[in-house]
Every structure is written in C-alpha cells, then in structure tokens.
C-alpha cells in the first residue's frame, strides 16, 4: 500500500504534508503508512480508488484537487 502513496507523491511532486492534505489525514498518520508502521484503513483505500476514477473521468476536477492540496 505504501507504494501507492509514494507513486502518487512522485507523480505530482508532492511532499508528505501535501499528500496528507489531499487524503484528509494527519501528517503523522500518512508517515506511519509510508514507513510501514501503520496500515491504511478501508476508507483511505477507497479514497485512493476514487482519486484514480476521478483522474480518468474528470481530469479537470482531479487537477483542482491536486492544486488545492499543494496550495
């Protein structure tokens, strides 16, 4: 699972804080996932799935979500 977070971070050149904002989780939670200390729950997994769907079907909305996280 951490690979998906790392891939998303790399794809958009995001830092940990920006990715945490995009996913709506505390920074410490995200870092726990990234370093394998914690396991992401079903709601986070669903959020990742929905982000992929939005990227495919509503690219403008997806870009807005990314831009907002990076602001």
mmCIF file as Biopython writes it, N, C-alpha, C and O atoms, coordinates in Angstrom:
data_model
#
loop_
_atom_site.group_PDB
_atom_site.id
_atom_site.type_symbol
_atom_site.label_atom_id
_atom_site.label_alt_id
_atom_site.label_comp_id
_atom_site.label_asym_id
_atom_site.label_entity_id
_atom_site.label_seq_id
_atom_site.pdbx_PDB_ins_code
_atom_site.Cartn_x
_atom_site.Cartn_y
_atom_site.Cartn_z
_atom_site.occupancy
_atom_site.B_iso_or_equiv
_atom_site.auth_seq_id
_atom_site.auth_asym_id
_atom_site.pdbx_PDB_model_num
ATOM 1   N N  . UNK A ? 1  ? 0.822   -1.204 0.000   1.0 0.0 1  A 1 
ATOM 2   C CA . UNK A ? 1  ? 0.000   0.000  0.000   1.0 0.0 1  A 1 
ATOM 3   C C  . UNK A ? 1  ? 0.857   1.255  0.000   1.0 0.0 1  A 1 
ATOM 4   O O  . UNK A ? 1  ? 0.526   2.228  -0.678  1.0 0.0 1  A 1 
ATOM 5   N N  . UNK A ? 2  ? 1.942   1.250  0.742   1.0 0.0 2  A 1 
ATOM 6   C CA . UNK A ? 2  ? 2.768   2.454  0.802   1.0 0.0 2  A 1 
ATOM 7   C C  . UNK A ? 2  ? 3.281   2.829  -0.579  1.0 0.0 2  A 1 
ATOM 8   O O  . UNK A ? 2  ? 3.538   4.001  -0.850  1.0 0.0 2  A 1 
ATOM 9   N N  . UNK A ? 3  ? 3.433   1.829  -1.463  1.0 0.0 3  A 1 
ATOM 10  C CA . UNK A ? 3  ? 3.883   2.121  -2.827  1.0 0.0 3  A 1 
ATOM 11  C C  . UNK A ? 3  ? 2.901   3.035  -3.551  1.0 0.0 3  A 1 
ATOM 12  O O  . UNK A ? 3  ? 3.317   3.908  -4.313  1.0 0.0 3  A 1 
ATOM 13  N N  . UNK A ? 4  ? 1.615   2.847  -3.323  1.0 0.0 4  A 1 
ATOM 14  C CA . UNK A ? 4  ? 0.615   3.704  -3.969  1.0 0.0 4  A 1 
ATOM 15  C C  . UNK A ? 4  ? 0.754   5.150  -3.496  1.0 0.0 4  A 1 
ATOM 16  O O  . UNK A ? 4  ? 0.633   6.081  -4.292  1.0 0.0 4  A 1 
ATOM 17  N N  . UNK A ? 5  ? 1.003   5.334  -2.223  1.0 0.0 5  A 1 
ATOM 18  C CA . UNK A ? 5  ? 1.200   6.691  -1.697  1.0 0.0 5  A 1 
ATOM 19  C C  . UNK A ? 5  ? 2.458   7.310  -2.279  1.0 0.0 5  A 1 
ATOM 20  O O  . UNK A ? 5  ? 2.464   8.475  -2.676  1.0 0.0 5  A 1 
ATOM 21  N N  . UNK A ? 6  ? 3.522   6.521  -2.328  1.0 0.0 6  A 1 
ATOM 22  C CA . UNK A ? 6  ? 4.789   7.021  -2.871  1.0 0.0 6  A 1 
ATOM 23  C C  . UNK A ? 6  ? 4.632   7.356  -4.356  1.0 0.0 6  A 1 
ATOM 24  O O  . UNK A ? 6  ? 5.146   8.373  -4.823  1.0 0.0 6  A 1 
ATOM 25  N N  . UNK A ? 7  ? 3.929   6.507  -5.091  1.0 0.0 7  A 1 
ATOM 26  C CA . UNK A ? 7  ? 3.701   6.775  -6.515  1.0 0.0 7  A 1 
ATOM 27  C C  . UNK A ? 7  ? 2.920   8.062  -6.727  1.0 0.0 7  A 1 
ATOM 28  O O  . UNK A ? 7  ? 3.255   8.859  -7.604  1.0 0.0 7  A 1 
ATOM 29  N N  . UNK A ? 8  ? 1.877   8.269  -5.926  1.0 0.0 8  A 1 
ATOM 30  C CA . UNK A ? 8  ? 1.071   9.482  -6.046  1.0 0.0 8  A 1 
ATOM 31  C C  . UNK A ? 8  ? 1.899   10.719 -5.706  1.0 0.0 8  A 1 
ATOM 32  O O  . UNK A ? 8  ? 1.805   11.741 -6.385  1.0 0.0 8  A 1 
ATOM 33  N N  . UNK A ? 9  ? 2.705   10.622 -4.658  1.0 0.0 9  A 1 
ATOM 34  C CA . UNK A ? 9  ? 3.598   11.729 -4.277  1.0 0.0 9  A 1 
ATOM 35  C C  . UNK A ? 9  ? 4.558   12.063 -5.410  1.0 0.0 9  A 1 
ATOM 36  O O  . UNK A ? 9  ? 4.731   13.229 -5.765  1.0 0.0 9  A 1 
ATOM 37  N N  . UNK A ? 10 ? 5.177   11.040 -5.970  1.0 0.0 10 A 1 
ATOM 38  C CA . UNK A ? 10 ? 6.160   11.239 -7.039  1.0 0.0 10 A 1 
ATOM 39  C C  . UNK A ? 10 ? 5.518   11.805 -8.299  1.0 0.0 10 A 1 
ATOM 40  O O  . UNK A ? 10 ? 6.061   12.707 -8.938  1.0 0.0 10 A 1 
ATOM 41  N N  . UNK A ? 11 ? 4.376   11.273 -8.640  1.0 0.0 11 A 1 
ATOM 42  C CA . UNK A ? 11 ? 3.677   11.689 -9.856  1.0 0.0 11 A 1 
ATOM 43  C C  . UNK A ? 11 ? 3.420   13.190 -9.868  1.0 0.0 11 A 1 
ATOM 44  O O  . UNK A ? 11 ? 3.531   13.837 -10.910 1.0 0.0 11 A 1 
ATOM 45  N N  . UNK A ? 12 ? 3.076   13.743 -8.705  1.0 0.0 12 A 1 
ATOM 46  C CA . UNK A ? 12 ? 2.716   15.163 -8.635  1.0 0.0 12 A 1 
ATOM 47  C C  . UNK A ? 12 ? 3.766   16.003 -7.909  1.0 0.0 12 A 1 
ATOM 48  O O  . UNK A ? 12 ? 3.554   17.182 -7.628  1.0 0.0 12 A 1 
ATOM 49  N N  . UNK A ? 13 ? 4.903   15.369 -7.610  1.0 0.0 13 A 1 
ATOM 50  C CA . UNK A ? 13 ? 5.999   16.067 -6.914  1.0 0.0 13 A 1 
ATOM 51  C C  . UNK A ? 13 ? 5.495   16.726 -5.628  1.0 0.0 13 A 1 
ATOM 52  O O  . UNK A ? 13 ? 5.782   17.889 -5.343  1.0 0.0 13 A 1 
ATOM 53  N N  . UNK A ? 14 ? 4.740   15.942 -4.868  1.0 0.0 14 A 1 
ATOM 54  C CA . UNK A ? 14 ? 4.160   16.417 -3.612  1.0 0.0 14 A 1 
ATOM 55  C C  . UNK A ? 14 ? 5.079   16.057 -2.444  1.0 0.0 14 A 1 
ATOM 56  O O  . UNK A ? 14 ? 5.844   15.095 -2.510  1.0 0.0 14 A 1 
ATOM 57  N N  . UNK A ? 15 ? 4.988   16.839 -1.393  1.0 0.0 15 A 1 
ATOM 58  C CA . UNK A ? 15 ? 5.671   16.458 -0.162  1.0 0.0 15 A 1 
ATOM 59  C C  . UNK A ? 15 ? 4.660   15.731 0.732   1.0 0.0 15 A 1 
ATOM 60  O O  . UNK A ? 15 ? 3.483   15.622 0.390   1.0 0.0 15 A 1 
ATOM 61  N N  . UNK A ? 16 ? 5.128   15.244 1.865   1.0 0.0 16 A 1 
ATOM 62  C CA . UNK A ? 16 ? 4.247   14.487 2.767   1.0 0.0 16 A 1 
ATOM 63  C C  . UNK A ? 16 ? 3.057   15.311 3.234   1.0 0.0 16 A 1 
ATOM 64  O O  . UNK A ? 16 ? 1.936   14.807 3.301   1.0 0.0 16 A 1 
ATOM 65  N N  . UNK A ? 17 ? 3.296   16.559 3.553   1.0 0.0 17 A 1 
ATOM 66  C CA . UNK A ? 17 ? 2.231   17.423 4.060   1.0 0.0 17 A 1 
ATOM 67  C C  . UNK A ? 17 ? 1.127   17.606 3.007   1.0 0.0 17 A 1 
ATOM 68  O O  . UNK A ? 17 ? -0.059  17.579 3.336   1.0 0.0 17 A 1 
ATOM 69  N N  . UNK A ? 18 ? 1.520   17.789 1.755   1.0 0.0 18 A 1 
ATOM 70  C CA . UNK A ? 18 ? 0.539   17.972 0.679   1.0 0.0 18 A 1 
ATOM 71  C C  . UNK A ? 18 ? -0.272  16.706 0.436   1.0 0.0 18 A 1 
ATOM 72  O O  . UNK A ? 18 ? -1.483  16.767 0.227   1.0 0.0 18 A 1 
ATOM 73  N N  . UNK A ? 19 ? 0.397   15.566 0.465   1.0 0.0 19 A 1 
ATOM 74  C CA . UNK A ? 19 ? -0.335  14.315 0.269   1.0 0.0 19 A 1 
ATOM 75  C C  . UNK A ? 19 ? -1.302  14.061 1.421   1.0 0.0 19 A 1 
ATOM 76  O O  . UNK A ? 19 ? -2.424  13.602 1.204   1.0 0.0 19 A 1 
ATOM 77  N N  . UNK A ? 20 ? -0.871  14.356 2.635   1.0 0.0 20 A 1 
ATOM 78  C CA . UNK A ? 20 ? -1.766  14.205 3.789   1.0 0.0 20 A 1 
ATOM 79  C C  . UNK A ? 20 ? -2.999  15.094 3.625   1.0 0.0 20 A 1 
ATOM 80  O O  . UNK A ? 20 ? -4.116  14.681 3.936   1.0 0.0 20 A 1 
ATOM 81  N N  . UNK A ? 21 ? -2.788  16.304 3.140   1.0 0.0 21 A 1 
ATOM 82  C CA . UNK A ? 21 ? -3.918  17.217 2.918   1.0 0.0 21 A 1 
ATOM 83  C C  . UNK A ? 21 ? -4.866  16.653 1.864   1.0 0.0 21 A 1 
ATOM 84  O O  . UNK A ? 21 ? -6.083  16.689 2.043   1.0 0.0 21 A 1 
ATOM 85  N N  . UNK A ? 22 ? -4.320  16.133 0.770   1.0 0.0 22 A 1 
ATOM 86  C CA . UNK A ? 22 ? -5.151  15.553 -0.290  1.0 0.0 22 A 1 
ATOM 87  C C  . UNK A ? 22 ? -6.002  14.408 0.244   1.0 0.0 22 A 1 
ATOM 88  O O  . UNK A ? 22 ? -7.177  14.281 -0.100  1.0 0.0 22 A 1 
ATOM 89  N N  . UNK A ? 23 ? -5.402  13.582 1.081   1.0 0.0 23 A 1 
ATOM 90  C CA . UNK A ? 23 ? -6.111  12.417 1.612   1.0 0.0 23 A 1 
ATOM 91  C C  . UNK A ? 23 ? -6.958  12.734 2.839   1.0 0.0 23 A 1 
ATOM 92  O O  . UNK A ? 23 ? -7.766  11.912 3.272   1.0 0.0 23 A 1 
ATOM 93  N N  . UNK A ? 24 ? -6.771  13.926 3.396   1.0 0.0 24 A 1 
ATOM 94  C CA . UNK A ? 24 ? -7.571  14.326 4.553   1.0 0.0 24 A 1 
ATOM 95  C C  . UNK A ? 24 ? -7.186  13.601 5.827   1.0 0.0 24 A 1 
ATOM 96  O O  . UNK A ? 24 ? -8.037  13.270 6.652   1.0 0.0 24 A 1 
ATOM 97  N N  . UNK A ? 25 ? -5.881  13.355 5.978   1.0 0.0 25 A 1 
ATOM 98  C CA . UNK A ? 25 ? -5.396  12.652 7.176   1.0 0.0 25 A 1 
ATOM 99  C C  . UNK A ? 25 ? -4.290  13.472 7.837   1.0 0.0 25 A 1 
ATOM 100 O O  . UNK A ? 25 ? -3.654  14.299 7.185   1.0 0.0 25 A 1 
ATOM 101 N N  . UNK A ? 26 ? -4.061  13.243 9.128   1.0 0.0 26 A 1 
ATOM 102 C CA . UNK A ? 26 ? -2.947  13.920 9.788   1.0 0.0 26 A 1 
ATOM 103 C C  . UNK A ? 26 ? -1.605  13.479 9.179   1.0 0.0 26 A 1 
ATOM 104 O O  . UNK A ? 26 ? -1.464  12.353 8.703   1.0 0.0 26 A 1 
ATOM 105 N N  . UNK A ? 27 ? -0.650  14.375 9.206   1.0 0.0 27 A 1 
ATOM 106 C CA . UNK A ? 27 ? 0.673   14.096 8.662   1.0 0.0 27 A 1 
ATOM 107 C C  . UNK A ? 27 ? 1.309   12.874 9.332   1.0 0.0 27 A 1 
ATOM 108 O O  . UNK A ? 27 ? 1.940   12.057 8.661   1.0 0.0 27 A 1 
ATOM 109 N N  . UNK A ? 28 ? 1.146   12.749 10.636  1.0 0.0 28 A 1 
ATOM 110 C CA . UNK A ? 28 ? 1.746   11.603 11.344  1.0 0.0 28 A 1 
ATOM 111 C C  . UNK A ? 28 ? 1.135   10.275 10.878  1.0 0.0 28 A 1 
ATOM 112 O O  . UNK A ? 28 ? 1.830   9.260  10.819  1.0 0.0 28 A 1 
ATOM 113 N N  . UNK A ? 29 ? -0.135  10.282 10.555  1.0 0.0 29 A 1 
ATOM 114 C CA . UNK A ? 29 ? -0.796  9.073  10.047  1.0 0.0 29 A 1 
ATOM 115 C C  . UNK A ? 29 ? -0.210  8.698  8.691   1.0 0.0 29 A 1 
ATOM 116 O O  . UNK A ? 29 ? 0.144   7.542  8.462   1.0 0.0 29 A 1 
ATOM 117 N N  . UNK A ? 30 ? -0.109  9.673  7.797   1.0 0.0 30 A 1 
ATOM 118 C CA . UNK A ? 30 ? 0.457   9.406  6.481   1.0 0.0 30 A 1 
ATOM 119 C C  . UNK A ? 30 ? 1.875   8.856  6.605   1.0 0.0 30 A 1 
ATOM 120 O O  . UNK A ? 30 ? 2.221   7.880  5.939   1.0 0.0 30 A 1 
ATOM 121 N N  . UNK A ? 31 ? 2.680   9.462  7.437   1.0 0.0 31 A 1 
ATOM 122 C CA . UNK A ? 31 ? 4.063   8.999  7.598   1.0 0.0 31 A 1 
ATOM 123 C C  . UNK A ? 31 ? 4.110   7.579  8.162   1.0 0.0 31 A 1 
ATOM 124 O O  . UNK A ? 31 ? 4.996   6.798  7.815   1.0 0.0 31 A 1 
ATOM 125 N N  . UNK A ? 32 ? 3.166   7.252  9.021   1.0 0.0 32 A 1 
ATOM 126 C CA . UNK A ? 32 ? 3.081   5.886  9.514   1.0 0.0 32 A 1 
ATOM 127 C C  . UNK A ? 32 ? 2.835   4.904  8.381   1.0 0.0 32 A 1 
ATOM 128 O O  . UNK A ? 32 ? 3.430   3.827  8.350   1.0 0.0 32 A 1 
ATOM 129 N N  . UNK A ? 33 ? 1.960   5.270  7.450   1.0 0.0 33 A 1 
ATOM 130 C CA . UNK A ? 33 ? 1.696   4.427  6.286   1.0 0.0 33 A 1 
ATOM 131 C C  . UNK A ? 33 ? 2.930   4.325  5.402   1.0 0.0 33 A 1 
ATOM 132 O O  . UNK A ? 33 ? 3.295   3.239  4.950   1.0 0.0 33 A 1 
ATOM 133 N N  . UNK A ? 34 ? 3.569   5.467  5.159   1.0 0.0 34 A 1 
ATOM 134 C CA . UNK A ? 34 ? 4.730   5.492  4.269   1.0 0.0 34 A 1 
ATOM 135 C C  . UNK A ? 34 ? 5.873   4.639  4.801   1.0 0.0 34 A 1 
ATOM 136 O O  . UNK A ? 34 ? 6.577   3.985  4.031   1.0 0.0 34 A 1 
ATOM 137 N N  . UNK A ? 35 ? 6.055   4.647  6.113   1.0 0.0 35 A 1 
ATOM 138 C CA . UNK A ? 35 ? 7.170   3.919  6.709   1.0 0.0 35 A 1 
ATOM 139 C C  . UNK A ? 35 ? 6.779   2.528  7.198   1.0 0.0 35 A 1 
ATOM 140 O O  . UNK A ? 35 ? 7.581   1.845  7.834   1.0 0.0 35 A 1 
ATOM 141 N N  . UNK A ? 36 ? 5.562   2.111  6.907   1.0 0.0 36 A 1 
ATOM 142 C CA . UNK A ? 36 ? 5.134   0.764  7.236   1.0 0.0 36 A 1 
ATOM 143 C C  . UNK A ? 36 ? 4.824   0.515  8.702   1.0 0.0 36 A 1 
ATOM 144 O O  . UNK A ? 36 ? 4.726   -0.633 9.135   1.0 0.0 36 A 1 
ATOM 145 N N  . UNK A ? 37 ? 4.672   1.588  9.466   1.0 0.0 37 A 1 
ATOM 146 C CA . UNK A ? 37 ? 4.353   1.459  10.891  1.0 0.0 37 A 1 
ATOM 147 C C  . UNK A ? 37 ? 2.854   1.262  11.085  1.0 0.0 37 A 1 
ATOM 148 O O  . UNK A ? 37 ? 2.423   0.617  12.041  1.0 0.0 37 A 1 
ATOM 149 N N  . UNK A ? 38 ? 2.074   1.816  10.181  1.0 0.0 38 A 1 
ATOM 150 C CA . UNK A ? 38 ? 0.608   1.711  10.242  1.0 0.0 38 A 1 
ATOM 151 C C  . UNK A ? 38 ? 0.102   1.179  8.920   1.0 0.0 38 A 1 
ATOM 152 O O  . UNK A ? 38 ? 0.798   1.227  7.906   1.0 0.0 38 A 1 
ATOM 153 N N  . UNK A ? 39 ? -1.113  0.675  8.944   1.0 0.0 39 A 1 
ATOM 154 C CA . UNK A ? 39 ? -1.773  0.187  7.729   1.0 0.0 39 A 1 
ATOM 155 C C  . UNK A ? 39 ? -2.987  1.067  7.454   1.0 0.0 39 A 1 
ATOM 156 O O  . UNK A ? 39 ? -3.794  1.335  8.343   1.0 0.0 39 A 1 
ATOM 157 N N  . UNK A ? 40 ? -3.098  1.503  6.222   1.0 0.0 40 A 1 
ATOM 158 C CA . UNK A ? 40 ? -4.226  2.355  5.833   1.0 0.0 40 A 1 
ATOM 159 C C  . UNK A ? 40 ? -5.529  1.565  5.935   1.0 0.0 40 A 1 
ATOM 160 O O  . UNK A ? 40 ? -5.583  0.380  5.603   1.0 0.0 40 A 1 
ATOM 161 N N  . UNK A ? 41 ? -6.569  2.240  6.396   1.0 0.0 41 A 1 
ATOM 162 C CA . UNK A ? 41 ? -7.874  1.614  6.535   1.0 0.0 41 A 1 
ATOM 163 C C  . UNK A ? 41 ? -8.664  1.601  5.235   1.0 0.0 41 A 1 
ATOM 164 O O  . UNK A ? 41 ? -8.221  2.120  4.210   1.0 0.0 41 A 1 
ATOM 165 N N  . UNK A ? 42 ? -9.818  1.007  5.302   1.0 0.0 42 A 1 
ATOM 166 C CA . UNK A ? 42 ? -10.647 0.845  4.104   1.0 0.0 42 A 1 
ATOM 167 C C  . UNK A ? 42 ? -11.096 2.179  3.516   1.0 0.0 42 A 1 
ATOM 168 O O  . UNK A ? 42 ? -11.221 2.303  2.297   1.0 0.0 42 A 1 
ATOM 169 N N  . UNK A ? 43 ? -11.341 3.179  4.364   1.0 0.0 43 A 1 
ATOM 170 C CA . UNK A ? 43 ? -11.780 4.470  3.824   1.0 0.0 43 A 1 
ATOM 171 C C  . UNK A ? 43 ? -10.661 5.143  3.025   1.0 0.0 43 A 1 
ATOM 172 O O  . UNK A ? 43 ? -10.931 5.804  2.022   1.0 0.0 43 A 1 
ATOM 173 N N  . UNK A ? 44 ? -9.433  4.984  3.453   1.0 0.0 44 A 1 
ATOM 174 C CA . UNK A ? 44 ? -8.307  5.555  2.710   1.0 0.0 44 A 1 
ATOM 175 C C  . UNK A ? 44 ? -8.088  4.800  1.408   1.0 0.0 44 A 1 
ATOM 176 O O  . UNK A ? 44 ? -7.809  5.402  0.371   1.0 0.0 44 A 1 
ATOM 177 N N  . UNK A ? 45 ? -8.213  3.504  1.467   1.0 0.0 45 A 1 
ATOM 178 C CA . UNK A ? 45 ? -8.078  2.709  0.248   1.0 0.0 45 A 1 
ATOM 179 C C  . UNK A ? 45 ? -9.146  3.108  -0.766  1.0 0.0 45 A 1 
ATOM 180 O O  . UNK A ? 45 ? -8.878  3.198  -1.964  1.0 0.0 45 A 1 
ATOM 181 N N  . UNK A ? 46 ? -10.346 3.343  -0.273  1.0 0.0 46 A 1 
ATOM 182 C CA . UNK A ? 46 ? -11.435 3.775  -1.168  1.0 0.0 46 A 1 
ATOM 183 C C  . UNK A ? 46 ? -11.149 5.165  -1.727  1.0 0.0 46 A 1 
ATOM 184 O O  . UNK A ? 46 ? -11.435 5.432  -2.894  1.0 0.0 46 A 1 
ATOM 185 N N  . UNK A ? 47 ? -10.592 6.043  -0.915  1.0 0.0 47 A 1 
ATOM 186 C CA . UNK A ? 47 ? -10.233 7.380  -1.387  1.0 0.0 47 A 1 
ATOM 187 C C  . UNK A ? 47 ? -9.217  7.277  -2.521  1.0 0.0 47 A 1 
ATOM 188 O O  . UNK A ? 47 ? -9.327  7.988  -3.519  1.0 0.0 47 A 1 
ATOM 189 N N  . UNK A ? 48 ? -8.246  6.410  -2.376  1.0 0.0 48 A 1 
ATOM 190 C CA . UNK A ? 48 ? -7.244  6.228  -3.435  1.0 0.0 48 A 1 
ATOM 191 C C  . UNK A ? 48 ? -7.912  5.710  -4.716  1.0 0.0 48 A 1 
ATOM 192 O O  . UNK A ? 48 ? -7.586  6.163  -5.813  1.0 0.0 48 A 1 
ATOM 193 N N  . UNK A ? 49 ? -8.836  4.769  -4.576  1.0 0.0 49 A 1 
ATOM 194 C CA . UNK A ? 49 ? -9.570  4.260  -5.745  1.0 0.0 49 A 1 
ATOM 195 C C  . UNK A ? 49 ? -10.364 5.368  -6.414  1.0 0.0 49 A 1 
ATOM 196 O O  . UNK A ? 49 ? -10.372 5.489  -7.639  1.0 0.0 49 A 1 
ATOM 197 N N  . UNK A ? 50 ? -11.033 6.176  -5.598  1.0 0.0 50 A 1 
ATOM 198 C CA . UNK A ? 50 ? -11.845 7.267  -6.149  1.0 0.0 50 A 1 
ATOM 199 C C  . UNK A ? 50 ? -10.981 8.316  -6.846  1.0 0.0 50 A 1 
ATOM 200 O O  . UNK A ? 50 ? -11.385 8.874  -7.866  1.0 0.0 50 A 1 
ATOM 201 N N  . UNK A ? 51 ? -9.812  8.583  -6.307  1.0 0.0 51 A 1 
ATOM 202 C CA . UNK A ? 51 ? -8.906  9.522  -6.971  1.0 0.0 51 A 1 
ATOM 203 C C  . UNK A ? 51 ? -8.528  9.025  -8.366  1.0 0.0 51 A 1 
ATOM 204 O O  . UNK A ? 51 ? -8.449  9.815  -9.306  1.0 0.0 51 A 1 
ATOM 205 N N  . UNK A ? 52 ? -8.297  7.733  -8.499  1.0 0.0 52 A 1 
ATOM 206 C CA . UNK A ? 52 ? -7.988  7.165  -9.815  1.0 0.0 52 A 1 
ATOM 207 C C  . UNK A ? 52 ? -9.160  7.313  -10.776 1.0 0.0 52 A 1 
ATOM 208 O O  . UNK A ? 52 ? -8.976  7.649  -11.946 1.0 0.0 52 A 1 
ATOM 209 N N  . UNK A ? 53 ? -10.362 7.061  -10.278 1.0 0.0 53 A 1 
ATOM 210 C CA . UNK A ? 53 ? -11.561 7.195  -11.116 1.0 0.0 53 A 1 
ATOM 211 C C  . UNK A ? 53 ? -11.760 8.645  -11.531 1.0 0.0 53 A 1 
ATOM 212 O O  . UNK A ? 53 ? -12.055 8.926  -12.693 1.0 0.0 53 A 1 
ATOM 213 N N  . UNK A ? 54 ? -11.600 9.560  -10.592 1.0 0.0 54 A 1 
ATOM 214 C CA . UNK A ? 54 ? -11.754 10.989 -10.896 1.0 0.0 54 A 1 
ATOM 215 C C  . UNK A ? 54 ? -10.713 11.414 -11.925 1.0 0.0 54 A 1 
ATOM 216 O O  . UNK A ? 54 ? -11.021 12.166 -12.850 1.0 0.0 54 A 1 
ATOM 217 N N  . UNK A ? 55 ? -9.484  10.936 -11.766 1.0 0.0 55 A 1 
ATOM 218 C CA . UNK A ? 55 ? -8.436  11.299 -12.726 1.0 0.0 55 A 1 
ATOM 219 C C  . UNK A ? 55 ? -8.818  10.869 -14.144 1.0 0.0 55 A 1 
ATOM 220 O O  . UNK A ? 55 ? -8.576  11.600 -15.104 1.0 0.0 55 A 1 
ATOM 221 N N  . UNK A ? 56 ? -9.406  9.697  -14.269 1.0 0.0 56 A 1 
ATOM 222 C CA . UNK A ? 56 ? -9.781  9.167  -15.588 1.0 0.0 56 A 1 
ATOM 223 C C  . UNK A ? 56 ? -10.999 9.866  -16.183 1.0 0.0 56 A 1 
ATOM 224 O O  . UNK A ? 56 ? -11.030 10.148 -17.381 1.0 0.0 56 A 1 
ATOM 225 N N  . UNK A ? 57 ? -11.998 10.145 -15.354 1.0 0.0 57 A 1 
ATOM 226 C CA . UNK A ? 57 ? -13.280 10.614 -15.874 1.0 0.0 57 A 1 
ATOM 227 C C  . UNK A ? 57 ? -13.536 12.110 -15.700 1.0 0.0 57 A 1 
ATOM 228 O O  . UNK A ? 57 ? -14.401 12.675 -16.370 1.0 0.0 57 A 1 
ATOM 229 N N  . UNK A ? 58 ? -12.799 12.741 -14.819 1.0 0.0 58 A 1 
ATOM 230 C CA . UNK A ? 58 ? -12.978 14.177 -14.570 1.0 0.0 58 A 1 
ATOM 231 C C  . UNK A ? 58 ? -11.601 14.803 -14.312 1.0 0.0 58 A 1 
ATOM 232 O O  . UNK A ? 58 ? -11.313 15.253 -13.204 1.0 0.0 58 A 1 
ATOM 233 N N  . UNK A ? 59 ? -10.755 14.825 -15.354 1.0 0.0 59 A 1 
ATOM 234 C CA . UNK A ? 59 ? -9.381  15.285 -15.150 1.0 0.0 59 A 1 
ATOM 235 C C  . UNK A ? 59 ? -9.265  16.717 -14.626 1.0 0.0 59 A 1 
ATOM 236 O O  . UNK A ? 59 ? -8.330  17.039 -13.893 1.0 0.0 59 A 1 
ATOM 237 N N  . UNK A ? 60 ? -10.195 17.556 -14.994 1.0 0.0 60 A 1 
ATOM 238 C CA . UNK A ? 60 ? -10.147 18.941 -14.503 1.0 0.0 60 A 1 
ATOM 239 C C  . UNK A ? 60 ? -10.397 18.985 -12.987 1.0 0.0 60 A 1 
ATOM 240 O O  . UNK A ? 60 ? -9.705  19.696 -12.259 1.0 0.0 60 A 1 
ATOM 241 N N  . UNK A ? 61 ? -11.372 18.234 -12.530 1.0 0.0 61 A 1 
ATOM 242 C CA . UNK A ? 61 ? -11.649 18.140 -11.097 1.0 0.0 61 A 1 
ATOM 243 C C  . UNK A ? 61 ? -10.447 17.557 -10.365 1.0 0.0 61 A 1 
ATOM 244 O O  . UNK A ? 61 ? -10.060 18.040 -9.302  1.0 0.0 61 A 1 
ATOM 245 N N  . UNK A ? 62 ? -9.862  16.515 -10.945 1.0 0.0 62 A 1 
ATOM 246 C CA . UNK A ? 62 ? -8.683  15.888 -10.348 1.0 0.0 62 A 1 
ATOM 247 C C  . UNK A ? 62 ? -7.563  16.915 -10.197 1.0 0.0 62 A 1 
ATOM 248 O O  . UNK A ? 62 ? -6.935  17.004 -9.142  1.0 0.0 62 A 1 
ATOM 249 N N  . UNK A ? 63 ? -7.315  17.685 -11.247 1.0 0.0 63 A 1 
ATOM 250 C CA . UNK A ? 63 ? -6.263  18.700 -11.197 1.0 0.0 63 A 1 
ATOM 251 C C  . UNK A ? 63 ? -6.566  19.727 -10.110 1.0 0.0 63 A 1 
ATOM 252 O O  . UNK A ? 63 ? -5.665  20.161 -9.392  1.0 0.0 63 A 1 
ATOM 253 N N  . UNK A ? 64 ? -7.831  20.114 -9.991  1.0 0.0 64 A 1 
ATOM 254 C CA . UNK A ? 64 ? -8.220  21.060 -8.925  1.0 0.0 64 A 1 
ATOM 255 C C  . UNK A ? 64 ? -7.953  20.490 -7.535  1.0 0.0 64 A 1 
ATOM 256 O O  . UNK A ? 64 ? -7.506  21.213 -6.644  1.0 0.0 64 A 1 
ATOM 257 N N  . UNK A ? 65 ? -8.225  19.195 -7.343  1.0 0.0 65 A 1 
ATOM 258 C CA . UNK A ? 65 ? -7.959  18.555 -6.058  1.0 0.0 65 A 1 
ATOM 259 C C  . UNK A ? 65 ? -6.457  18.547 -5.747  1.0 0.0 65 A 1 
ATOM 260 O O  . UNK A ? 65 ? -6.045  18.805 -4.616  1.0 0.0 65 A 1 
ATOM 261 N N  . UNK A ? 66 ? -5.659  18.252 -6.756  1.0 0.0 66 A 1 
ATOM 262 C CA . UNK A ? 66 ? -4.203  18.251 -6.571  1.0 0.0 66 A 1 
ATOM 263 C C  . UNK A ? 66 ? -3.706  19.657 -6.275  1.0 0.0 66 A 1 
ATOM 264 O O  . UNK A ? 66 ? -2.916  19.866 -5.354  1.0 0.0 66 A 1 
ATOM 265 N N  . UNK A ? 67 ? -4.177  20.625 -7.065  1.0 0.0 67 A 1 
ATOM 266 C CA . UNK A ? 67 ? -3.750  22.013 -6.855  1.0 0.0 67 A 1 
ATOM 267 C C  . UNK A ? 67 ? -4.123  22.518 -5.468  1.0 0.0 67 A 1 
ATOM 268 O O  . UNK A ? 67 ? -3.347  23.229 -4.830  1.0 0.0 67 A 1 
ATOM 269 N N  . UNK A ? 68 ? -5.310  22.150 -5.005  1.0 0.0 68 A 1 
ATOM 270 C CA . UNK A ? 68 ? -5.746  22.573 -3.671  1.0 0.0 68 A 1 
ATOM 271 C C  . UNK A ? 68 ? -4.848  21.965 -2.586  1.0 0.0 68 A 1 
ATOM 272 O O  . UNK A ? 68 ? -4.502  22.633 -1.612  1.0 0.0 68 A 1 
ATOM 273 N N  . UNK A ? 69 ? -4.481  20.713 -2.761  1.0 0.0 69 A 1 
ATOM 274 C CA . UNK A ? 69 ? -3.605  20.059 -1.782  1.0 0.0 69 A 1 
ATOM 275 C C  . UNK A ? 69 ? -2.215  20.694 -1.759  1.0 0.0 69 A 1 
ATOM 276 O O  . UNK A ? 69 ? -1.545  20.710 -0.727  1.0 0.0 69 A 1 
ATOM 277 N N  . UNK A ? 70 ? -1.798  21.211 -2.901  1.0 0.0 70 A 1 
ATOM 278 C CA . UNK A ? 70 ? -0.456  21.767 -2.999  1.0 0.0 70 A 1 
ATOM 279 C C  . UNK A ? 70 ? -0.399  23.254 -2.633  1.0 0.0 70 A 1 
ATOM 280 O O  . UNK A ? 70 ? 0.677   23.848 -2.567  1.0 0.0 70 A 1 
ATOM 281 N N  . UNK A ? 71 ? -1.554  23.831 -2.402  1.0 0.0 71 A 1 
ATOM 282 C CA . UNK A ? 71 ? -1.594  25.273 -2.062  1.0 0.0 71 A 1 
ATOM 283 C C  . UNK A ? 71 ? -1.169  25.519 -0.638  1.0 0.0 71 A 1 
ATOM 284 O O  . UNK A ? 71 ? -1.145  26.665 -0.190  1.0 0.0 71 A 1 
#
